[in-house]
Amino acid sequence: MAAVTAVVLTQVRRWSAARLAVAVVRLDDAVRLLVEVDGALARARPPDSWRGAAADAARAEHERMARQVHRLAAGAAAVRSGLAAAADAVAGLHAGLAAAQELADGNGFTIAADGVVADAVADAPAVAVAAAGSAAGAGARSAVRAEIVDRVEQVLRAAGALDTELAALLHTIAADTAGPDPSPPVVPAAAIGVPAPPGGSVADSVADSAGWWSVLSAAARQRVVAEHPEWIGNRDGIPAVARNEANRRLLGERAAGLDADLGALQARYDALTAAGPGPMESAWLAARDDLLARLAELRRRQEVADAVGAAAAGADRRLLLLDLDRDRPRAAVATGDVDTADHVAVLTPGFGNTVGGDLPGVVETAGALRDRSAAVLDGSGRSGESVAAVAWLGYDVPGGPLNVSTADAARCGGADLARFYDGIDAARPTDPHLTALGHSYGSLTTGYALQQAHGVDDAVLFGSPGIGTDDLGDVHVPAGHTGVVEAPWDPVADLGWFGDDPNRLDGVTGLSARAATLPDGAAAAGSVLHSQYLTPGTTSQYNVAATVAGLPGQRILDPGVGMGDVLRDALGRRPGS
Amino acid sequence: MDGFEVTVEVLRDAGGVGSSVAGEVAVLPLAQAAGEIVDALPGGTATAAAAALGAAWRARVVATAEALAQHAAALRVAADAYGAAERGAITALAGEP
């Protein structure tokens, strides 16, 4: 394919989907007329009863005429198809541009005719200080500006690709039409209007991905889901509904592939064992053991795929992440509509959780938390607000004591989790109230993520051995919106292994894990040790649910300082790595 | 081939159809469609390609329509010639003693 041409914003603004649609109508008319002409010519073919040299010459000329008509019809139909896709694509470009403009207008930025994004607030010195407010505020503005820039870039990138693809098609048909011996069109019109995603990697900027998706037409999006689900299944910044559809398609393909592989391998094993060892017993044994090992591996993979399928089963579930080819498979499942919910929570579990063994349980826990949040909203007269909760196993959750003692997995996972948070915001026209929840080692991953993401409104860390910093100012959550829960006799929560004990950090809000009477008069049970924080009926689950619901005033507070803290103070903190 | 067979009226009808379709091909709105593309995407490389396509379509439409018309005329001329020959033959044969 030819290099993509550079297109400027003023051009894109002047492009007209309506005029392309007019061209489509004209070509429809042309194709219809050519079909009628072709039929008339067929009826007027010199009759076979006419014989002789003149008859042969007349038939040859007639067939040449018919071929010309066919070529015109084929060329017109190919261009018509390409223009229809181009009209959709131009509408998508304008929609993407409008989204970028709305983001700019709503945040005090301007998009110049040449595409340059300027901060109207920063350019007005008299109000700059008040608007920026703080370093955190300036960082958030910088992030918004970057998102607008990325979106404009994606509009221009898609516009350039569209221009290049359409030009190639038109040139091909022009050459075909003008040539002495026409050949079939070589550029499929179907390729028009479906540019590949930026960079081809999920590691690209969330705003780039959101911008790319925003410029695709509805038809192009459907084609991406159907033909390139791997482009978007794990791509942060793409709406959950599309990621879910893509990942379910990929999961289905994987399950079918595993079934086929297992069947073939089992047949080989059966044939080998039926034949018996024969004279070459050692070779036979080696082959048998190899097949058994491969069968075991395939069955393990099948169990993981089955676990994801079970976790994602249900009309209100969304499969938002699917990466099963790793040594430690990754997946994320939402309960509720992440694209539209008023409140979205992302739960990151910790040590020992695996997709194959624990995903369904973590999804159930997140789902129960969502139900509890909805109940809290109901009880507060806000039943019209909706909640979605995501179980995110999108990092290499440590599986053993050696791994869990270092922060490496949390640091790497934190970068991915930050992109996931930002992607939820970027994929929606309006940001939800977004709450980050981290348990155990997952709270460390959450802590690292919160030092990079900018769209999280509340955070609750429970059973936390540290969040990767001693300074809550490093965490991009509004002041007063980071909660910590520490249950009695939870040894992990007192480790302070990866930074200070979170319940001792300046600025955190201690949430109770003890038995309590809730604001509605109901009794809630206390939770103890490390794994009961989200158990239904507990005060700790209620407190997390109230945070997710955006009702901080209804929480039961408690600094959670217990015997473990006293002992730790006496013995001194052990530094994390 | 040494001889020929022909149904003169069939040839004349074919010529008539050829004239008719030549007129339809001549007014195909292909070049107009290409013009709409030029107007729809100002400034892009597709615009130049659309202009080239419009020119190619215009030329091909004219050439095809002319070829159809010429072929139709040739069929009519052939029908006339066959008819005249037939009439001449009838006259000649009718004059035999």
Interface residues (C-beta under 8 A of the other chain):
Chain A: T5 V7 V8 T10 Q11 R14 W15 S16 A17 A18 R19 L20 V22 A23 R26 L27 D29 A30 L33 L34 E36 V37 A40 L41 R43 A44 R45 P46 P47 S49 W50 R51 G52 A53 A54 A55 D56 A58 E61 H62 R64 M65 Q68 V69 R71 L72 G75 A76 V79 L83 A86 V90 L162 D163 T164 L166 A167 A168 L169 L170 H171 I173 A174 A175 T177 A178
Chain B: M1 G3 F4 E5 V6 T7 V10 L11 D13 A14 V17 G18 S20 V21 E24 V25 L28 P29 L30 Q32 A33 A34 E36 I37 D39 A40 L41 P42 G43 G44 T45 A46 A48 A49 A50 A52 L53 A55 A56 W57 A59 R60 V61 A63 T64 A67 L68 H71 A74 L75 A78
